[in-house]
Amino acid sequence: MIEAIDREQLISLFGDEEFVDEIIHKVAEDTLLALDRLKGQKDSGDYKNYAIDAHGIKGMMASIYYEPLREHAKQHEFAAKEERIDFINEDFEAFVAECTAFCNEVLGQ
């Protein structure tokens, strides 16, 4: 999964491979925290904040040029905004699994 990150683009922006690794690590940590919030928001029906956290994941993935999760988070953001709860319910576990697998790979877990 992490091979799909455009590290060369990140290094060209930040100029330091170690700093890039720190950014990717921080994105993984923050994504796991956002996933915990999403679970609670989904369970309570708080789709306004669900959309906000999905948007945050989308932005974090965009910041490290990881397109697969950026697109998946975008789908959840817009589903919440458009009140397409069926999509969220049907896809939530797949979204969480994809995010968790990515984060665990980045964090070496």
N, CA, C and O atoms as CSV, one atom per row, in Angstrom:
chain,resi,resn,atom,element,x,y,z
A,1,MET,N,N,0.816,-1.202,0.000
A,1,MET,CA,C,0.000,0.000,0.000
A,1,MET,C,C,0.858,1.264,0.000
A,1,MET,O,O,0.655,2.159,-0.821
A,2,ILE,N,N,1.800,1.330,0.908
A,2,ILE,CA,C,2.549,2.581,1.020
A,2,ILE,C,C,3.428,2.838,-0.199
A,2,ILE,O,O,3.923,3.950,-0.385
A,3,GLU,N,N,3.624,1.811,-1.034
A,3,GLU,CA,C,4.386,2.032,-2.258
A,3,GLU,C,C,3.650,2.992,-3.179
A,3,GLU,O,O,4.265,3.615,-4.044
A,4,ALA,N,N,2.322,3.119,-2.999
A,4,ALA,CA,C,1.519,3.998,-3.844
A,4,ALA,C,C,1.675,5.471,-3.468
A,4,ALA,O,O,1.214,6.342,-4.207
A,5,ILE,N,N,2.309,5.765,-2.344
A,5,ILE,CA,C,2.559,7.153,-1.964
A,5,ILE,C,C,3.619,7.721,-2.901
A,5,ILE,O,O,4.644,7.088,-3.154
A,6,ASP,N,N,3.365,8.894,-3.400
A,6,ASP,CA,C,4.324,9.545,-4.293
A,6,ASP,C,C,5.403,10.229,-3.445
A,6,ASP,O,O,5.387,11.443,-3.244
A,7,ARG,N,N,6.337,9.410,-2.955
A,7,ARG,CA,C,7.404,9.919,-2.078
A,7,ARG,C,C,8.284,10.938,-2.797
A,7,ARG,O,O,8.722,11.919,-2.197
A,8,GLU,N,N,8.537,10.706,-4.066
A,8,GLU,CA,C,9.385,11.642,-4.816
A,8,GLU,C,C,8.769,13.035,-4.842
A,8,GLU,O,O,9.473,14.035,-4.701
A,9,GLN,N,N,7.446,13.094,-5.023
A,9,GLN,CA,C,6.755,14.382,-5.002
A,9,GLN,C,C,6.881,15.025,-3.626
A,9,GLN,O,O,7.143,16.223,-3.518
A,10,LEU,N,N,6.697,14.231,-2.580
A,10,LEU,CA,C,6.807,14.766,-1.221
A,10,LEU,C,C,8.225,15.255,-0.938
A,10,LEU,O,O,8.410,16.320,-0.349
A,11,ILE,N,N,9.219,14.484,-1.356
A,11,ILE,CA,C,10.610,14.889,-1.129
A,11,ILE,C,C,10.923,16.159,-1.908
A,11,ILE,O,O,11.652,17.025,-1.423
A,12,SER,N,N,10.374,16.273,-3.115
A,12,SER,CA,C,10.621,17.493,-3.893
A,12,SER,C,C,9.983,18.708,-3.228
A,12,SER,O,O,10.495,19.821,-3.347
A,13,LEU,N,N,8.865,18.500,-2.527
A,13,LEU,CA,C,8.209,19.604,-1.821
A,13,LEU,C,C,8.924,19.970,-0.526
A,13,LEU,O,O,9.127,21.144,-0.218
A,14,PHE,N,N,9.303,18.929,0.230
A,14,PHE,CA,C,9.846,19.166,1.567
A,14,PHE,C,C,11.362,19.055,1.646
A,14,PHE,O,O,11.972,19.523,2.608
A,15,GLY,N,N,11.970,18.437,0.640
A,15,GLY,CA,C,13.416,18.398,0.541
A,15,GLY,C,C,14.143,17.525,1.538
A,15,GLY,O,O,15.373,17.541,1.596
A,16,ASP,N,N,13.406,16.766,2.320
A,16,ASP,CA,C,14.049,15.983,3.361
A,16,ASP,C,C,13.295,14.674,3.541
A,16,ASP,O,O,12.129,14.682,3.935
A,17,GLU,N,N,13.940,13.560,3.260
A,17,GLU,CA,C,13.293,12.260,3.330
A,17,GLU,C,C,12.848,11.913,4.750
A,17,GLU,O,O,11.791,11.311,4.939
A,18,GLU,N,N,13.634,12.282,5.730
A,18,GLU,CA,C,13.274,12.001,7.122
A,18,GLU,C,C,12.016,12.769,7.523
A,18,GLU,O,O,11.149,12.230,8.212
A,19,PHE,N,N,11.918,14.022,7.093
A,19,PHE,CA,C,10.731,14.829,7.382
A,19,PHE,C,C,9.503,14.236,6.689
A,19,PHE,O,O,8.417,14.213,7.267
A,20,VAL,N,N,9.669,13.762,5.471
A,20,VAL,CA,C,8.578,13.111,4.743
A,20,VAL,C,C,8.086,11.894,5.521
A,20,VAL,O,O,6.880,11.676,5.641
A,21,ASP,N,N,9.011,11.110,6.046
A,21,ASP,CA,C,8.622,9.946,6.848
A,21,ASP,C,C,7.828,10.366,8.084
A,21,ASP,O,O,6.867,9.697,8.464
A,22,GLU,N,N,8.226,11.465,8.707
A,22,GLU,CA,C,7.502,11.976,9.872
A,22,GLU,C,C,6.087,12.400,9.494
A,22,GLU,O,O,5.138,12.136,10.233
A,23,ILE,N,N,5.946,13.052,8.351
A,23,ILE,CA,C,4.623,13.489,7.893
A,23,ILE,C,C,3.729,12.284,7.646
A,23,ILE,O,O,2.584,12.260,8.097
A,24,ILE,N,N,4.231,11.300,6.946
A,24,ILE,CA,C,3.443,10.099,6.639
A,24,ILE,C,C,3.043,9.387,7.927
A,24,ILE,O,O,1.912,8.919,8.054
A,25,HIS,N,N,3.953,9.305,8.866
A,25,HIS,CA,C,3.675,8.683,10.161
A,25,HIS,C,C,2.567,9.449,10.896
A,25,HIS,O,O,1.650,8.836,11.442
A,26,LYS,N,N,2.647,10.762,10.912
A,26,LYS,CA,C,1.643,11.600,11.578
A,26,LYS,C,C,0.274,11.448,10.913
A,26,LYS,O,O,-0.749,11.396,11.595
A,27,VAL,N,N,0.260,11.378,9.594
A,27,VAL,CA,C,-0.999,11.168,8.872
A,27,VAL,C,C,-1.631,9.845,9.304
A,27,VAL,O,O,-2.839,9.779,9.530
A,28,ALA,N,N,-0.831,8.806,9.416
A,28,ALA,CA,C,-1.355,7.504,9.835
A,28,ALA,C,C,-1.937,7.575,11.245
A,28,ALA,O,O,-3.031,7.066,11.491
A,29,GLU,N,N,-1.221,8.194,12.160
A,29,GLU,CA,C,-1.722,8.326,13.537
A,29,GLU,C,C,-3.030,9.105,13.576
A,29,GLU,O,O,-3.988,8.692,14.230
A,30,ASP,N,N,-3.066,10.233,12.873
A,30,ASP,CA,C,-4.261,11.078,12.880
A,30,ASP,C,C,-5.436,10.415,12.175
A,30,ASP,O,O,-6.588,10.634,12.551
A,31,THR,N,N,-5.159,9.615,11.166
A,31,THR,CA,C,-6.223,8.889,10.477
A,31,THR,C,C,-6.868,7.874,11.415
A,31,THR,O,O,-8.090,7.727,11.419
A,32,LEU,N,N,-6.065,7.177,12.205
A,32,LEU,CA,C,-6.619,6.222,13.167
A,32,LEU,C,C,-7.514,6.923,14.193
A,32,LEU,O,O,-8.554,6.389,14.580
A,33,LEU,N,N,-7.114,8.101,14.626
A,33,LEU,CA,C,-7.945,8.867,15.559
A,33,LEU,C,C,-9.259,9.283,14.901
A,33,LEU,O,O,-10.321,9.205,15.520
A,34,ALA,N,N,-9.184,9.726,13.646
A,34,ALA,CA,C,-10.390,10.124,12.919
A,34,ALA,C,C,-11.323,8.931,12.712
A,34,ALA,O,O,-12.544,9.076,12.778
A,35,LEU,N,N,-10.752,7.758,12.462
A,35,LEU,CA,C,-11.583,6.560,12.305
A,35,LEU,C,C,-12.365,6.254,13.572
A,35,LEU,O,O,-13.532,5.869,13.507
A,36,ASP,N,N,-11.731,6.423,14.717
A,36,ASP,CA,C,-12.435,6.208,15.982
A,36,ASP,C,C,-13.618,7.164,16.113
A,36,ASP,O,O,-14.696,6.772,16.560
A,37,ARG,N,N,-13.408,8.418,15.721
A,37,ARG,CA,C,-14.501,9.390,15.782
A,37,ARG,C,C,-15.605,9.008,14.789
A,37,ARG,O,O,-16.790,9.100,15.108
A,38,LEU,N,N,-15.206,8.578,13.577
A,38,LEU,CA,C,-16.196,8.198,12.570
A,38,LEU,C,C,-17.100,7.078,13.079
A,38,LEU,O,O,-18.311,7.109,12.861
A,39,LYS,N,N,-16.521,6.100,13.751
A,39,LYS,CA,C,-17.316,4.984,14.278
A,39,LYS,C,C,-18.400,5.504,15.219
A,39,LYS,O,O,-19.564,5.117,15.108
A,40,GLY,N,N,-18.020,6.364,16.129
A,40,GLY,CA,C,-18.986,6.940,17.062
A,40,GLY,C,C,-20.025,7.797,16.363
A,40,GLY,O,O,-21.205,7.753,16.709
A,41,GLN,N,N,-19.592,8.574,15.384
A,41,GLN,CA,C,-20.529,9.433,14.657
A,41,GLN,C,C,-21.525,8.606,13.856
A,41,GLN,O,O,-22.710,8.932,13.792
A,42,LYS,N,N,-21.033,7.533,13.244
A,42,LYS,CA,C,-21.921,6.647,12.482
A,42,LYS,C,C,-22.943,6.019,13.427
A,42,LYS,O,O,-24.137,5.993,13.128
A,43,ASP,N,N,-22.478,5.521,14.554
A,43,ASP,CA,C,-23.365,4.856,15.507
A,43,ASP,C,C,-24.418,5.817,16.076
A,43,ASP,O,O,-25.546,5.409,16.352
A,44,SER,N,N,-24.052,7.081,16.249
A,44,SER,CA,C,-24.999,8.047,16.822
A,44,SER,C,C,-25.796,8.800,15.763
A,44,SER,O,O,-26.699,9.568,16.097
A,45,GLY,N,N,-25.474,8.589,14.502
A,45,GLY,CA,C,-26.178,9.290,13.430
A,45,GLY,C,C,-25.742,10.732,13.246
A,45,GLY,O,O,-26.484,11.541,12.689
A,46,ASP,N,N,-24.552,11.055,13.707
A,46,ASP,CA,C,-24.015,12.421,13.591
A,46,ASP,C,C,-23.277,12.561,12.250
A,46,ASP,O,O,-22.047,12.564,12.200
A,47,TYR,N,N,-24.054,12.675,11.173
A,47,TYR,CA,C,-23.450,12.676,9.844
A,47,TYR,C,C,-22.830,14.007,9.460
A,47,TYR,O,O,-22.030,14.072,8.527
A,48,LYS,N,N,-23.190,15.074,10.170
A,48,LYS,CA,C,-22.522,16.359,9.925
A,48,LYS,C,C,-21.048,16.240,10.303
A,48,LYS,O,O,-20.171,16.596,9.515
A,49,ASN,N,N,-20.778,15.746,11.496
A,49,ASN,CA,C,-19.390,15.590,11.928
A,49,ASN,C,C,-18.699,14.425,11.222
A,49,ASN,O,O,-17.481,14.436,11.044
A,50,TYR,N,N,-19.478,13.424,10.822
A,50,TYR,CA,C,-18.930,12.323,10.026
A,50,TYR,C,C,-18.339,12.894,8.728
A,50,TYR,O,O,-17.228,12.537,8.335
A,51,ALA,N,N,-19.087,13.776,8.074
A,51,ALA,CA,C,-18.608,14.396,6.837
A,51,ALA,C,C,-17.341,15.205,7.088
A,51,ALA,O,O,-16.426,15.207,6.265
A,52,ILE,N,N,-17.292,15.886,8.217
A,52,ILE,CA,C,-16.114,16.695,8.549
A,52,ILE,C,C,-14.892,15.808,8.741
A,52,ILE,O,O,-13.820,16.120,8.223
A,53,ASP,N,N,-15.034,14.711,9.477
A,53,ASP,CA,C,-13.892,13.822,9.695
A,53,ASP,C,C,-13.499,13.067,8.428
A,53,ASP,O,O,-12.313,12.841,8.190
A,54,ALA,N,N,-14.483,12.674,7.610
A,54,ALA,CA,C,-14.154,12.041,6.332
A,54,ALA,C,C,-13.398,13.032,5.438
A,54,ALA,O,O,-12.462,12.657,4.731
A,55,HIS,N,N,-13.813,14.286,5.480
A,55,HIS,CA,C,-13.108,15.340,4.736
A,55,HIS,C,C,-11.666,15.468,5.243
A,55,HIS,O,O,-10.737,15.655,4.458
A,56,GLY,N,N,-11.497,15.365,6.547
A,56,GLY,CA,C,-10.154,15.443,7.123
A,56,GLY,C,C,-9.267,14.301,6.655
A,56,GLY,O,O,-8.098,14.511,6.330
A,57,ILE,N,N,-9.815,13.103,6.618
A,57,ILE,CA,C,-9.039,11.964,6.115
A,57,ILE,C,C,-8.700,12.185,4.648
A,57,ILE,O,O,-7.578,11.920,4.216
A,58,LYS,N,N,-9.665,12.668,3.890
A,58,LYS,CA,C,-9.425,12.956,2.471
A,58,LYS,C,C,-8.262,13.936,2.319
A,58,LYS,O,O,-7.378,13.734,1.486
A,59,GLY,N,N,-8.266,14.978,3.112
A,59,GLY,CA,C,-7.193,15.973,3.044
A,59,GLY,C,C,-5.849,15.419,3.464
A,59,GLY,O,O,-4.825,15.729,2.855
A,60,MET,N,N,-5.850,14.594,4.512
A,60,MET,CA,C,-4.575,14.006,4.943
A,60,MET,C,C,-3.997,13.105,3.865
A,60,MET,O,O,-2.791,13.117,3.619
A,61,MET,N,N,-4.852,12.328,3.224
A,61,MET,CA,C,-4.370,11.439,2.166
A,61,MET,C,C,-3.904,12.237,0.951
A,61,MET,O,O,-2.939,11.855,0.288
A,62,ALA,N,N,-4.574,13.325,0.662
A,62,ALA,CA,C,-4.137,14.189,-0.436
A,62,ALA,C,C,-2.773,14.802,-0.117
A,62,ALA,O,O,-1.944,14.996,-1.006
A,63,SER,N,N,-2.556,15.100,1.154
A,63,SER,CA,C,-1.293,15.749,1.538
A,63,SER,C,C,-0.085,14.842,1.361
A,63,SER,O,O,1.046,15.316,1.261
A,64,ILE,N,N,-0.331,13.523,1.323
A,64,ILE,CA,C,0.782,12.592,1.094
A,64,ILE,C,C,0.655,11.898,-0.264
A,64,ILE,O,O,1.335,10.910,-0.539
A,65,TYR,N,N,-0.223,12.432,-1.096
A,65,TYR,CA,C,-0.401,11.914,-2.459
A,65,TYR,C,C,-0.773,10.432,-2.464
A,65,TYR,O,O,-0.261,9.661,-3.276
A,66,TYR,N,N,-1.661,10.039,-1.559
A,66,TYR,CA,C,-2.136,8.662,-1.532
A,66,TYR,C,C,-3.573,8.646,-2.056
A,66,TYR,O,O,-4.534,8.773,-1.297
A,67,GLU,N,N,-3.685,8.491,-3.350
A,67,GLU,CA,C,-4.954,8.629,-4.056
A,67,GLU,C,C,-6.018,7.603,-3.674
A,67,GLU,O,O,-7.181,7.987,-3.547
A,68,PRO,N,N,-5.696,6.322,-3.483
A,68,PRO,CA,C,-6.774,5.360,-3.190
A,68,PRO,C,C,-7.614,5.739,-1.966
A,68,PRO,O,O,-8.843,5.691,-2.029
A,69,LEU,N,N,-6.979,6.109,-0.870
A,69,LEU,CA,C,-7.741,6.471,0.323
A,69,LEU,C,C,-8.311,7.874,0.225
A,69,LEU,O,O,-9.345,8.154,0.832
A,70,ARG,N,N,-7.682,8.748,-0.504
A,70,ARG,CA,C,-8.258,10.087,-0.715
A,70,ARG,C,C,-9.612,9.942,-1.388
A,70,ARG,O,O,-10.588,10.566,-0.973
A,71,GLU,N,N,-9.669,9.124,-2.423
A,71,GLU,CA,C,-10.920,8.924,-3.155
A,71,GLU,C,C,-11.970,8.217,-2.295
A,71,GLU,O,O,-13.146,8.578,-2.330
A,72,HIS,N,N,-11.549,7.220,-1.529
A,72,HIS,CA,C,-12.498,6.486,-0.687
A,72,HIS,C,C,-13.071,7.404,0.395
A,72,HIS,O,O,-14.268,7.360,0.677
A,73,ALA,N,N,-12.229,8.223,0.993
A,73,ALA,CA,C,-12.697,9.179,2.004
A,73,ALA,C,C,-13.645,10.201,1.383
A,73,ALA,O,O,-14.625,10.604,2.010
A,74,LYS,N,N,-13.359,10.612,0.172
A,74,LYS,CA,C,-14.235,11.561,-0.535
A,74,LYS,C,C,-15.629,10.966,-0.717
A,74,LYS,O,O,-16.633,11.659,-0.554
A,75,GLN,N,N,-15.683,9.689,-1.053
A,75,GLN,CA,C,-16.980,9.029,-1.215
A,75,GLN,C,C,-17.774,9.057,0.094
A,75,GLN,O,O,-18.988,9.258,0.084
A,76,HIS,N,N,-17.085,8.854,1.212
A,76,HIS,CA,C,-17.772,8.880,2.509
A,76,HIS,C,C,-18.168,10.295,2.896
A,76,HIS,O,O,-19.247,10.511,3.448
A,77,GLU,N,N,-17.310,11.250,2.614
A,77,GLU,CA,C,-17.645,12.645,2.906
A,77,GLU,C,C,-18.931,13.044,2.182
A,77,GLU,O,O,-19.857,13.576,2.794
A,78,PHE,N,N,-18.978,12.786,0.885
A,78,PHE,CA,C,-20.135,13.212,0.111
A,78,PHE,C,C,-21.376,12.385,0.425
A,78,PHE,O,O,-22.492,12.900,0.360
A,79,ALA,N,N,-21.202,11.128,0.760
A,79,ALA,CA,C,-22.351,10.317,1.172
A,79,ALA,C,C,-22.984,10.903,2.430
A,79,ALA,O,O,-24.208,10.968,2.544
A,80,ALA,N,N,-22.146,11.328,3.369
A,80,ALA,CA,C,-22.670,11.929,4.598
A,80,ALA,C,C,-23.357,13.259,4.300
A,80,ALA,O,O,-24.433,13.529,4.833
A,81,LYS,N,N,-22.756,14.080,3.467
A,81,LYS,CA,C,-23.355,15.373,3.124
A,81,LYS,C,C,-24.684,15.205,2.398
A,81,LYS,O,O,-25.607,16.000,2.578
A,82,GLU,N,N,-24.772,14.165,1.577
A,82,GLU,CA,C,-25.978,13.922,0.781
A,82,GLU,C,C,-26.955,12.974,1.470
A,82,GLU,O,O,-27.970,12.582,0.895
A,83,GLU,N,N,-26.631,12.610,2.719
A,83,GLU,CA,C,-27.460,11.726,3.536
A,83,GLU,C,C,-27.728,10.382,2.852
A,83,GLU,O,O,-28.828,9.835,2.920
A,84,ARG,N,N,-26.684,9.870,2.190
A,84,ARG,CA,C,-26.757,8.535,1.592
A,84,ARG,C,C,-26.249,7.525,2.636
A,84,ARG,O,O,-25.161,6.961,2.520
A,85,ILE,N,N,-27.074,7.335,3.633
A,85,ILE,CA,C,-26.710,6.514,4.787
A,85,ILE,C,C,-26.520,5.056,4.382
A,85,ILE,O,O,-25.689,4.356,4.959
A,86,ASP,N,N,-27.284,4.597,3.395
A,86,ASP,CA,C,-27.121,3.215,2.931
A,86,ASP,C,C,-25.699,2.960,2.450
A,86,ASP,O,O,-25.115,1.921,2.756
A,87,PHE,N,N,-25.134,3.917,1.688
A,87,PHE,CA,C,-23.760,3.746,1.217
A,87,PHE,C,C,-22.808,3.647,2.403
A,87,PHE,O,O,-21.944,2.770,2.441
A,88,ILE,N,N,-22.965,4.538,3.358
A,88,ILE,CA,C,-22.079,4.528,4.527
A,88,ILE,C,C,-22.187,3.194,5.254
A,88,ILE,O,O,-21.173,2.582,5.589
A,89,ASN,N,N,-23.405,2.748,5.496
A,89,ASN,CA,C,-23.595,1.481,6.207
A,89,ASN,C,C,-23.004,0.305,5.436
A,89,ASN,O,O,-22.404,-0.590,6.031
A,90,GLU,N,N,-23.169,0.304,4.129
A,90,GLU,CA,C,-22.678,-0.809,3.311
A,90,GLU,C,C,-21.163,-0.795,3.149
A,90,GLU,O,O,-20.539,-1.852,3.055
A,91,ASP,N,N,-20.570,0.390,3.116
A,91,ASP,CA,C,-19.143,0.492,2.798
A,91,ASP,C,C,-18.260,0.776,4.011
A,91,ASP,O,O,-17.035,0.742,3.902
A,92,PHE,N,N,-18.857,1.050,5.147
A,92,PHE,CA,C,-18.087,1.501,6.302
A,92,PHE,C,C,-16.979,0.527,6.698
A,92,PHE,O,O,-15.834,0.936,6.892
A,93,GLU,N,N,-17.307,-0.737,6.816
A,93,GLU,CA,C,-16.300,-1.711,7.252
A,93,GLU,C,C,-15.151,-1.811,6.255
A,93,GLU,O,O,-13.994,-1.944,6.654
A,94,ALA,N,N,-15.459,-1.748,4.969
A,94,ALA,CA,C,-14.403,-1.787,3.946
A,94,ALA,C,C,-13.515,-0.547,4.043
A,94,ALA,O,O,-12.295,-0.636,3.907
A,95,PHE,N,N,-14.134,0.603,4.277
A,95,PHE,CA,C,-13.381,1.851,4.418
A,95,PHE,C,C,-12.465,1.791,5.637
A,95,PHE,O,O,-11.288,2.142,5.559
A,96,VAL,N,N,-13.014,1.346,6.754
A,96,VAL,CA,C,-12.221,1.234,7.986
A,96,VAL,C,C,-11.082,0.236,7.789
A,96,VAL,O,O,-9.955,0.486,8.215
A,97,ALA,N,N,-11.372,-0.881,7.152
A,97,ALA,CA,C,-10.340,-1.901,6.930
A,97,ALA,C,C,-9.221,-1.360,6.040
A,97,ALA,O,O,-8.044,-1.599,6.311
A,98,GLU,N,N,-9.580,-0.639,4.986
A,98,GLU,CA,C,-8.565,-0.079,4.097
A,98,GLU,C,C,-7.717,0.958,4.820
A,98,GLU,O,O,-6.491,0.948,4.705
A,99,CYS,N,N,-8.357,1.845,5.559
A,99,CYS,CA,C,-7.619,2.865,6.313
A,99,CYS,C,C,-6.716,2.218,7.362
A,99,CYS,O,O,-5.552,2.595,7.500
A,100,THR,N,N,-7.244,1.259,8.088
A,100,THR,CA,C,-6.487,0.610,9.156
A,100,THR,C,C,-5.287,-0.147,8.588
A,100,THR,O,O,-4.190,-0.083,9.142
A,101,ALA,N,N,-5.496,-0.854,7.493
A,101,ALA,CA,C,-4.389,-1.589,6.880
A,101,ALA,C,C,-3.280,-0.635,6.436
A,101,ALA,O,O,-2.098,-0.911,6.637
A,102,PHE,N,N,-3.667,0.481,5.834
A,102,PHE,CA,C,-2.688,1.476,5.411
A,102,PHE,C,C,-1.926,2.018,6.621
A,102,PHE,O,O,-0.695,2.064,6.624
A,103,CYS,N,N,-2.673,2.425,7.644
A,103,CYS,CA,C,-2.040,3.015,8.831
A,103,CYS,C,C,-1.131,2.014,9.530
A,103,CYS,O,O,-0.028,2.366,9.948
A,104,ASN,N,N,-1.577,0.783,9.660
A,104,ASN,CA,C,-0.754,-0.242,10.300
A,104,ASN,C,C,0.527,-0.494,9.506
A,104,ASN,O,O,1.590,-0.703,10.089
A,105,GLU,N,N,0.425,-0.475,8.200
A,105,GLU,CA,C,1.631,-0.651,7.377
A,105,GLU,C,C,2.603,0.495,7.595
A,105,GLU,O,O,3.804,0.276,7.759
A,106,VAL,N,N,2.090,1.706,7.596
A,106,VAL,CA,C,2.943,2.886,7.808
A,106,VAL,C,C,3.600,2.827,9.193
A,106,VAL,O,O,4.786,3.121,9.346
A,107,LEU,N,N,2.811,2.445,10.183
A,107,LEU,CA,C,3.289,2.445,11.570
A,107,LEU,C,C,4.043,1.170,11.932
A,107,LEU,O,O,4.533,1.036,13.053
A,108,GLY,N,N,4.139,0.244,11.001
A,108,GLY,CA,C,4.877,-0.996,11.249
A,108,GLY,C,C,4.191,-1.924,12.219
A,108,GLY,O,O,4.859,-2.628,12.975
A,109,GLN,N,N,2.885,-1.942,12.216
A,109,GLN,CA,C,2.121,-2.785,13.159
A,109,GLN,C,C,1.535,-3.975,12.442
A,109,GLN,O,O,0.862,-4.798,13.062
